[in-house]
Amino acid sequence: MEFFPFEAFDNNEAQKKIWEWLKEAFKNDSGVAYYRYPVFTRTGRLNREPDILILHQELGLWVIECKSYSINNVSAIQGHEWQMNNWYNESETPVAQAEDQMFAIKNKLDERRETRGKVNCHFRVALPNIKQKEWEGKEFHQLPSAQGVVLVYENLTPSSLRKHLTDNAQKCQLSDKDWEFAKGVLGGTLPSKEPRCIPTGTPPNNPIRVIQYIESQLKILDSTQQKIAFEVPEGAQRLRGLAGTGKTVLLAKRAAKIHIKHPDWTIGFIFFTRSLYDQILELIALYHREMHPDNADPNWTKLKVLHAWGAKDQQGFYRDLASKCGIRAKTLNDVRNEIGNTSPGDSFEYICLSLLRDRITQIKNQNPEKYSINIELISEIISFKDNDILENKKKFDTFFPESLQFDLFPSLYDALLIDEGQDLPPILYQLAYQILSDPVRLYWAYDEAQGIGSLIVPDADTIFGRNPDGSLVVDLRGNYEGGILKGHRMKKCYRTPRFLLMTAHAINMGLFREGGALQAVTRKNQWEALGYEILEGNFQAVGKPVTITRPDSESPHPIDQKDFELKDAVGSSLVVKTFSSENEECKWIAQQVGNDIKLGFDPWDIVITALSGDYEKEYFSSMKIALQGQGIKSYIAGVDGSPSIFRINECVTISNIYRAKGNEAWKVYACRFNYATEPLLFKQEEELHKRNEAFVAITRARVWCVVTGLDSPIFDELQKAIEQYPNFTFPAFNKNSLKRVTEEQGEDLATASPQN
């Protein structure tokens, strides 16, 4: 049985006891158990939250309401009303409460045709602090309202609890499919729109049928997704996973849940890509309305969606914090004037480091005695000129653990959720940590292999450092009390088909690169953590062939299922084509998009993105003109409208790779792919950056990706991926020749399996 502690345990010892006994009693059974399962209803103001909820494949659904009453707390029972002594309330109705919660969940199951009437439901009240003899001594056992539904200590120990539920359950006869669906209904779903209508006469092999089929599928959360969506850890938590695993929507769901349960908390949701702003607002509002008893929108003054930098017309983490400190926020023009043109990631890192320097200077001037710790380092940081800051950023990292010993920033938030963490520098996390109230509820998510501007893997040791005694400031090993993990890893990609995901990884790492791979994980267990299976070979045998694949169990995309009936309509999910000039490339893509629209694609279904290259503005203008020649309207994201808007109706989106990140489309044209091996000197790029861009471009596709560009060695790598799929064979890496090893470091070494 899987166990989901969605909340940290409070002072209710009864809940802790029952939870532990339940885990012992049913650890080997097929089922799921939840602590503090959230049930939000639109029919009244009551937010139900059963203490413990069990869904067992054979024994059905059980709601257990746990009470810490001693026998002296219960003076009398009349019907469902219990008269209380020395308790928080004069009267309680635990049996009615448990029954009400059971019916709320039964109604949730009955809303779906697939589970209606198929799951038998039961409820109990658990009193682990009352013995049978005490209960019978007051003759409560004879009361009709308590008989059979109130369990005292002797009924609740692991063996007794198992026997009671087994003997008293109305057994379920669920097929495996019904069982999976019932678990999915309880576990929650991802948002979906009404599937599109297919015009009469549409051929059976039309690709629009594939889109309609996928749109019609219920998107059930898997066990890891459930935890991420509903858990509220009392401390830091890291969420890492592949592109397309649903991190953004799950963080949005968690933000909405926290806001409903704690409306007085100030919560921030931080992200990096401005074009995601409306999408994140919409997701949080959608989930908030779905869970809120009055179907209400969030209070956006308490739940703040924050672009990492911010702008005059948009809330931002940096701008807001600078304002709170009485320090003028820097603009992009300021950055250019002070340190010249840099990448978006470096620009953001610079302004945050500048803010910290200016804040230290400000406080030291106001209170010279404030800093008695490492005065030499503080003086050095204060003395940094603008041009020195990025070169000396490690000095700031060294300073962070010591800075926690005094109040550098005010507490502004009760919880902060960070999306797109792979694109954010350590200083952002350090600032976020400083402005959180205790406990530090800092939850960050990042995509494996998707950092465009930065190649730093945001692990806790690198970001937060260590205390003077050598212990980690933020320790992500293990779990919090009650069982909430301090970190989750997501390896099932729901957005991108297996072929595209494997190809994206091959290009990203350089598995088929002529000169050898550039970046990789070098342990078998780390490949498995990415969702791969090692079929042959050993990573310790440098230069010898290793063969990998992605097993069916880690490939949940609909078109990868063996019973998927529209394979002819899919055709090939990856098409590769090269050209002798970019003018030819633009014309050919415009013709293909024209054909797509004739087949029934909506312009909204299509995104054209390009790896960053020379004369990018001119390239996108040429693409727009080529589309116009085919009678197709297009929208260049960030140029033709607000930086926060990625799509507009009736237009094909053209986007640079930075704005495309975080977005998706049924069909993606990934252009200028030759730049995957051509870093831009004026941006001080490395080939690793370009290959990360290539990974992002391919994984924007929900079904089809068309890769184009001028002839380049990268297309030889693509061809090898096409020829070898579904198994990729490449030489085991010489770790010393890799530019970057992307396996876990720092705190993860304590839990990593031995190398193999």
Residue pairs with C-beta under 8 A, 6 or more apart in sequence:
1 23
1 26
1 27
1 28
1 29
1 30
1 31
1 32
1 33
1 54
1 56
2 31
2 32
2 33
2 223
3 19
3 23
3 32
3 33
3 35
3 483
4 32
4 33
4 34
4 35
4 37
4 223
4 226
4 227
4 230
4 231
5 19
5 35
5 36
5 231
5 482
5 483
5 484
6 34
6 35
6 36
6 37
6 38
6 227
6 230
6 231
6 232
6 484
7 35
7 36
7 231
7 232
7 482
8 232
8 233
8 234
8 480
8 481
8 482
8 484
9 15
9 16
9 19
9 35
9 481
9 482
12 51
12 66
12 68
13 68
13 128
13 129
14 66
14 67
14 68
14 126
14 127
14 128
14 129
15 35
15 51
15 52
15 66
16 482
17 66
17 128
17 156
18 51
18 52
18 64
18 66
18 126
18 128
18 156
18 161
19 35
19 52
19 482
21 156
21 157
21 158
21 161
22 33
22 52
22 54
22 64
22 158
22 161
23 33
24 158
25 158
25 159
25 161
25 162
26 33
26 54
26 56
26 162
29 56
29 57
30 56
30 57
30 58
30 179
31 54
31 55
31 56
31 57
31 59
32 54
32 55
32 183
32 186
32 187
32 223
33 52
33 53
33 54
33 55
34 50
34 52
34 53
34 54
34 186
35 51
35 52
35 482
36 49
36 50
36 51
37 49
37 50
37 53
37 105
37 186
38 47
38 49
38 230
38 257
38 261
38 291
39 47
39 48
39 49
39 50
39 101
39 104
39 105
39 108
40 47
40 48
40 260
40 290
40 291
40 292
40 293
41 47
41 48
41 104
41 293
42 292
42 293
42 294
42 295
43 293
44 293
45 293
45 294
46 293
47 260
47 261
47 293
48 100
48 101
48 104
49 101
50 63
50 64
50 65
50 98
50 101
50 102
50 105
51 64
51 65
51 66
52 63
52 64
52 66
52 126
53 61
53 62
53 63
53 64
53 105
53 186
54 61
54 62
54 64
54 165
55 61
55 119
55 182
55 183
55 186
56 62
56 165
56 169
56 172
57 172
57 174
57 179
58 169
58 171
58 172
59 165
59 166
59 169
59 171
59 172
60 119
60 120
60 121
60 122
60 169
60 170
60 171
60 172
61 102
61 105
61 106
61 109
61 119
61 120
61 121
61 122
62 121
62 122
62 123
62 124
62 165
62 169
63 98
63 101
63 102
63 105
63 121
63 122
63 123
63 124
64 98
64 123
64 124
64 125
64 126
65 94
65 97
65 98
65 101
65 123
65 124
65 125
65 126
66 126
66 128
67 92
67 94
67 125
67 126
67 127
68 129
69 84
69 87
69 127
69 129
69 130
70 129
70 130
71 130
71 131
71 134
71 135
71 137
71 138
72 85
72 86
73 84
73 85
73 86
73 87
74 82
74 83
74 84
74 85
74 130
74 138
74 140
75 83
75 84
75 85
76 82
76 83
77 83
77 140
77 143
77 145
77 146
79 145
80 93
80 95
80 96
80 145
81 91
81 92
81 93
82 91
82 92
82 93
82 94
83 90
83 91
84 90
84 91
84 92
94 125
95 125
95 145
95 146
95 149
95 150
98 123
98 124
98 125
98 149
99 123
101 123
102 121
102 122
102 123
103 121
105 121
105 186
106 119
106 121
108 185
108 186
109 115
109 116
109 118
109 119
109 121
109 182
109 185
109 186
110 116
110 117
112 181
112 185
114 178
114 181
115 178
115 181
115 182
115 185
118 172
118 174
118 178
118 182
119 172
119 174
119 182
120 169
120 170
120 171
120 172
122 165
122 168
122 169
122 170
123 149
124 149
124 150
124 151
125 149
125 150
125 151
126 151
126 156
127 135
127 150
127 151
127 152
127 153
128 152
128 153
128 156
129 153
130 152
130 153
131 152
131 153
131 154
132 141
132 152
132 153
132 154
132 155
134 152
135 141
135 150
135 152
140 146
140 150
141 147
148 168
151 161
151 164
154 160
155 161
155 164
174 182
180 220
181 218
181 220
183 220
184 218
184 220
184 221
185 220
187 220
187 221
187 222
187 223
187 225
187 226
188 220
188 221
188 225
188 226
188 229
188 230
188 253
189 218
189 219
189 220
189 221
190 219
190 221
190 225
190 246
190 249
190 494
191 219
191 249
191 283
191 286
191 287
192 215
192 217
192 218
192 219
193 215
194 215
195 212
195 213
195 215
195 216
196 208
196 211
196 212
196 215
196 602
197 212
198 206
198 208
198 209
198 212
198 600
199 600
202 208
202 209
202 600
204 568
204 569
205 566
205 568
205 569
206 569
206 599
206 600
207 569
207 570
207 571
207 599
207 600
207 601
207 703
207 704
208 599
208 600
208 601
209 566
209 569
210 559
210 566
210 569
210 570
210 703
211 605
211 666
211 703
213 558
213 566
214 558
214 559
214 702
214 703
217 558
219 494
221 229
221 246
221 250
222 492
222 556
224 488
224 489
224 490
224 492
225 245
225 246
225 250
225 490
227 484
227 485
227 488
228 239
228 247
228 250
228 251
228 254
228 488
228 490
229 250
229 253
229 254
229 257
230 253
230 254
230 257
231 237
231 254
231 484
232 254
232 257
232 258
232 261
232 415
232 441
233 441
233 443
233 480
233 484
233 486
234 439
234 441
234 480
235 439
235 440
235 441
235 480
235 486
236 440
236 441
236 442
236 443
236 460
236 474
236 476
236 486
237 442
237 443
237 444
237 476
237 484
237 485
237 486
237 487
237 488
238 443
238 444
238 445
238 446
238 458
238 459
238 460
238 476
238 486
238 487
238 488
239 247
239 250
239 251
239 443
239 444
239 445
239 446
239 487
239 488
239 490
240 445
240 446
240 447
240 448
240 487
240 488
240 489
240 490
241 247
241 445
241 447
241 448
241 488
241 489
241 490
241 491
242 447
242 448
242 490
242 491
242 492
242 493
242 501
242 530
242 531
243 447
243 448
243 449
243 450
243 493
243 495
243 496
243 504
243 695
243 696
243 699
244 493
244 494
244 495
244 496
244 501
244 664
244 699
245 490
245 491
245 492
245 493
245 494
245 495
246 490
246 494
246 495
247 419
247 445
247 447
247 490
248 271
248 276
248 279
248 280
248 283
248 419
248 445
248 662
249 283
250 445
251 269
251 417
251 419
251 443
251 445
252 269
252 280
252 283
252 284
252 287
253 283
253 287
254 417
254 443
255 267
255 269
255 284
255 287
255 303
255 417
256 284
256 287
256 288
256 290
256 291
256 298
256 303
257 287
257 291
258 265
258 267
258 415
259 265
259 267
259 288
259 298
259 299
259 302
259 303
260 288
260 291
260 292
262 414
263 299
263 302
264 302
265 302
265 414
265 415
266 302
266 304
266 412
266 413
266 414
267 302
267 303
267 304
267 413
267 414
267 415
267 416
267 417
268 304
268 306
268 317
268 413
268 415
268 416
268 417
269 280
269 284
269 303
269 304
269 305
269 306
269 416
269 417
269 419
270 306
270 307
270 308
270 317
270 416
270 417
270 418
270 419
270 424
270 428
270 432
271 277
271 280
271 305
271 306
271 307
271 308
271 418
271 419
271 420
271 662
272 307
272 308
272 348
272 419
272 420
272 423
272 424
273 420
273 423
273 658
273 659
273 661
273 662
274 307
274 311
274 314
274 638
274 643
274 644
274 659
275 637
275 638
275 643
275 644
275 645
275 646
275 655
275 659
275 662
275 663
276 419
276 420
276 646
276 662
276 663
277 305
277 307
277 314
277 644
278 644
278 645
278 646
279 646
279 662
279 663
280 305
280 419
281 305
284 298
284 303
284 305
285 297
285 298
288 296
288 297
288 298
289 295
289 296
289 297
304 315
304 320
305 315
306 315
306 316
306 317
306 320
307 314
307 315
307 316
307 317
308 316
308 317
308 318
308 348
308 424
308 428
309 316
309 317
309 318
309 319
309 348
309 351
310 316
310 317
310 318
310 319
310 320
310 329
311 319
311 643
314 644
317 428
317 431
317 432
318 329
318 348
318 351
318 352
318 355
319 329
320 412
321 355
321 409
321 412
321 431
321 435
322 328
322 329
322 330
322 355
323 329
324 409
324 410
324 412
325 355
325 358
325 359
325 362
325 409
326 362
327 355
327 358
327 359
327 362
329 351
330 338
330 351
330 354
332 347
334 351
335 342
335 347
335 350
335 351
338 350
338 386
338 387
339 350
339 386
339 387
339 389
339 390
341 682
342 350
342 390
343 453
343 683
343 684
343 685
344 453
344 658
345 423
345 425
345 452
345 453
345 454
346 390
346 453
348 424
348 425
348 428
349 390
349 393
349 425
349 427
350 386
350 389
350 390
352 425
352 427
352 428
352 431
353 389
353 390
353 393
353 396
353 427
354 386
354 389
355 431
356 381
356 396
356 427
356 430
356 431
357 381
357 382
357 384
357 389
357 396
359 408
359 409
360 371
360 378
360 381
360 382
360 408
361 382
363 370
363 371
363 408
364 370
364 371
364 378
364 382
370 406
371 378
371 406
373 402
373 405
373 406
374 399
374 402
377 395
377 398
377 399
377 402
378 399
380 395
381 392
381 395
381 396
381 399
384 392
384 395
393 425
393 426
393 427
396 427
396 430
397 426
397 430
397 463
397 465
398 465
400 430
400 464
400 465
400 473
401 464
401 465
401 466
401 467
401 468
401 473
402 468
403 434
404 433
404 434
404 473
408 434
409 431
409 434
409 435
410 435
411 435
411 436
411 437
412 435
412 436
413 432
413 435
413 436
413 437
414 436
414 437
414 441
415 436
415 441
415 442
415 443
416 432
416 435
416 436
416 441
416 442
416 443
417 443
417 444
417 445
418 424
418 428
418 429
418 432
418 442
418 443
418 444
418 445
419 445
420 445
420 446
420 447
420 661
420 662
421 429
421 444
421 445
421 446
421 458
422 446
422 447
422 448
422 450
422 451
422 454
422 457
422 458
423 451
423 452
423 453
423 454
423 661
424 454
424 458
425 454
425 456
426 456
426 458
426 462
426 463
429 442
429 444
429 458
429 463
429 464
430 463
430 464
432 442
433 440
433 442
433 464
433 474
436 442
440 474
442 474
444 458
446 458
448 530
448 742
449 505
449 508
449 509
449 519
449 692
449 695
449 742
450 661
450 692
450 695
450 696
450 699
451 457
451 692
452 657
452 658
452 661
452 689
452 692
452 693
452 696
453 689
455 686
455 688
455 689
455 692
455 740
456 462
457 742
457 744
457 745
459 476
459 744
459 745
459 746
459 747
459 748
460 472
460 473
460 474
460 475
460 476
460 746
460 747
461 472
461 745
461 746
461 747
462 745
462 746
463 474
464 472
464 473
464 474
465 473
466 472
466 473
467 473
472 746
472 747
475 486
475 747
476 486
476 487
476 747
476 748
477 486
477 747
477 748
477 750
477 751
478 485
478 486
478 751
479 485
479 486
480 486
489 529
491 529
491 530
491 531
491 554
492 531
492 554
492 555
492 556
493 501
493 531
493 555
493 556
493 557
493 699
494 556
494 557
495 557
495 664
495 699
495 702
496 504
496 557
496 698
496 699
496 701
496 702
497 557
497 559
497 560
497 573
497 701
497 703
498 550
498 555
498 557
498 560
498 726
499 573
499 574
499 725
499 726
500 573
500 574
500 698
500 699
500 701
500 705
501 550
501 699
502 549
502 550
502 721
502 725
502 726
502 728
503 574
503 698
503 718
503 721
503 722
503 725
504 694
504 695
504 698
504 699
505 511
505 530
505 695
506 512
506 717
506 720
506 721
506 728
507 676
507 691
507 694
507 695
507 698
507 714
507 717
507 718
507 721
508 519
508 691
508 692
508 694
508 695
509 517
509 518
509 519
509 520
509 691
510 516
510 517
510 518
510 519
510 691
510 717
511 517
511 520
511 717
511 728
511 730
512 716
512 717
512 720
512 721
512 730
513 713
513 717
514 713
514 716
516 731
516 733
516 734
516 737
517 730
517 733
517 738
518 687
518 688
518 691
518 738
518 739
518 740
519 688
519 691
519 738
519 739
519 740
519 741
519 742
520 733
520 738
520 741
520 742
521 527
521 529
521 530
521 741
521 742
521 743
522 539
522 733
522 735
522 738
522 741
522 743
522 755
523 539
523 743
523 752
523 753
523 755
523 756
524 534
524 538
524 539
524 753
524 755
524 756
525 752
525 753
525 756
526 743
526 744
526 752
527 534
527 548
528 534
531 550
531 551
531 554
531 555
532 548
532 549
532 550
532 554
533 548
533 549
533 550
533 551
534 546
534 547
534 548
535 547
535 548
535 549
535 727
536 545
536 546
536 547
536 729
537 544
537 545
537 546
537 547
537 732
538 544
538 546
538 732
538 756
539 546
539 732
539 733
539 755
539 756
540 732
540 755
540 756
541 732
542 731
542 732
542 733
542 734
542 735
543 731
543 732
543 734
544 731
544 732
545 729
545 730
545 731
545 732
546 729
546 730
546 731
546 732
547 727
547 728
547 729
548 727
548 728
549 726
549 727
549 728
550 726
552 560
552 562
558 564
559 566
559 567
559 570
559 573
559 703
570 703
570 704
573 701
573 703
573 704
573 705
574 704
574 705
574 707
574 718
574 722
575 704
575 705
575 706
575 707
576 706
576 707
576 708
576 715
576 718
576 719
576 722
577 588
577 706
577 707
577 708
578 708
578 709
578 710
578 711
578 712
578 715
579 585
579 588
579 708
579 709
579 710
579 711
580 710
580 711
581 710
582 619
582 622
582 672
582 710
583 622
585 671
585 672
585 708
585 709
585 710
586 619
586 622
586 623
586 625
586 626
587 626
587 629
588 708
589 608
589 623
589 626
589 669
589 671
589 706
589 708
590 623
590 626
590 627
590 629
590 630
590 632
591 630
592 669
592 706
593 606
593 608
593 627
593 630
593 632
593 652
593 669
594 630
594 631
594 632
596 605
596 606
596 667
597 603
597 632
601 666
601 667
603 632
603 633
603 634
603 650
603 651
603 652
604 647
604 649
604 650
604 651
605 665
605 666
605 667
606 652
606 653
606 665
606 666
606 667
606 668
606 669
607 652
607 653
607 654
607 655
607 660
607 663
607 664
607 665
607 667
607 668
607 669
607 700
608 623
608 634
608 652
608 653
608 654
608 655
608 668
608 669
608 671
609 654
609 655
609 656
609 657
609 660
609 668
609 669
609 670
609 671
609 697
609 700
610 616
610 619
610 620
610 656
610 657
610 670
610 671
610 672
610 675
610 697
611 657
611 670
611 671
611 672
611 673
611 675
611 676
611 690
611 693
611 694
611 697
611 709
612 656
612 657
612 658
612 675
612 680
612 683
612 690
612 693
613 619
613 672
613 675
613 678
613 680
614 680
616 656
617 639
619 671
619 672
620 636
620 639
620 654
620 656
623 634
623 654
623 671
624 634
624 636
624 654
627 633
627 634
627 652
628 634
632 652
633 650
633 651
633 652
634 651
634 652
634 653
634 654
635 641
635 647
635 648
635 651
635 652
635 653
635 654
636 654
636 655
637 645
637 646
637 647
637 653
637 654
637 655
637 656
637 659
637 660
638 655
638 656
638 659
641 648
643 659
646 653
646 655
646 659
646 663
647 653
647 663
653 665
655 663
657 693
657 696
657 697
660 696
660 697
660 700
661 696
661 700
663 700
664 700
664 701
664 702
665 700
665 701
665 702
666 701
666 702
666 703
666 704
667 701
667 703
667 704
667 705
667 706
668 697
668 698
668 700
668 701
668 704
668 705
668 706
669 705
669 706
669 708
670 694
670 697
670 698
670 700
670 705
670 706
670 707
670 708
671 708
671 709
672 708
672 709
672 710
673 694
673 697
673 707
673 708
673 709
673 712
673 714
673 715
673 718
674 709
674 710
674 711
674 712
674 714
674 715
675 690
675 693
675 709
676 687
676 690
676 691
676 693
676 694
676 712
676 714
677 687
677 690
677 712
677 713
677 714
678 690
678 712
679 685
679 686
679 687
679 689
679 690
686 739
687 739
688 739
688 740
694 714
697 705
697 707
698 705
698 707
707 715
707 718
709 715
721 728
735 741
743 752
744 752
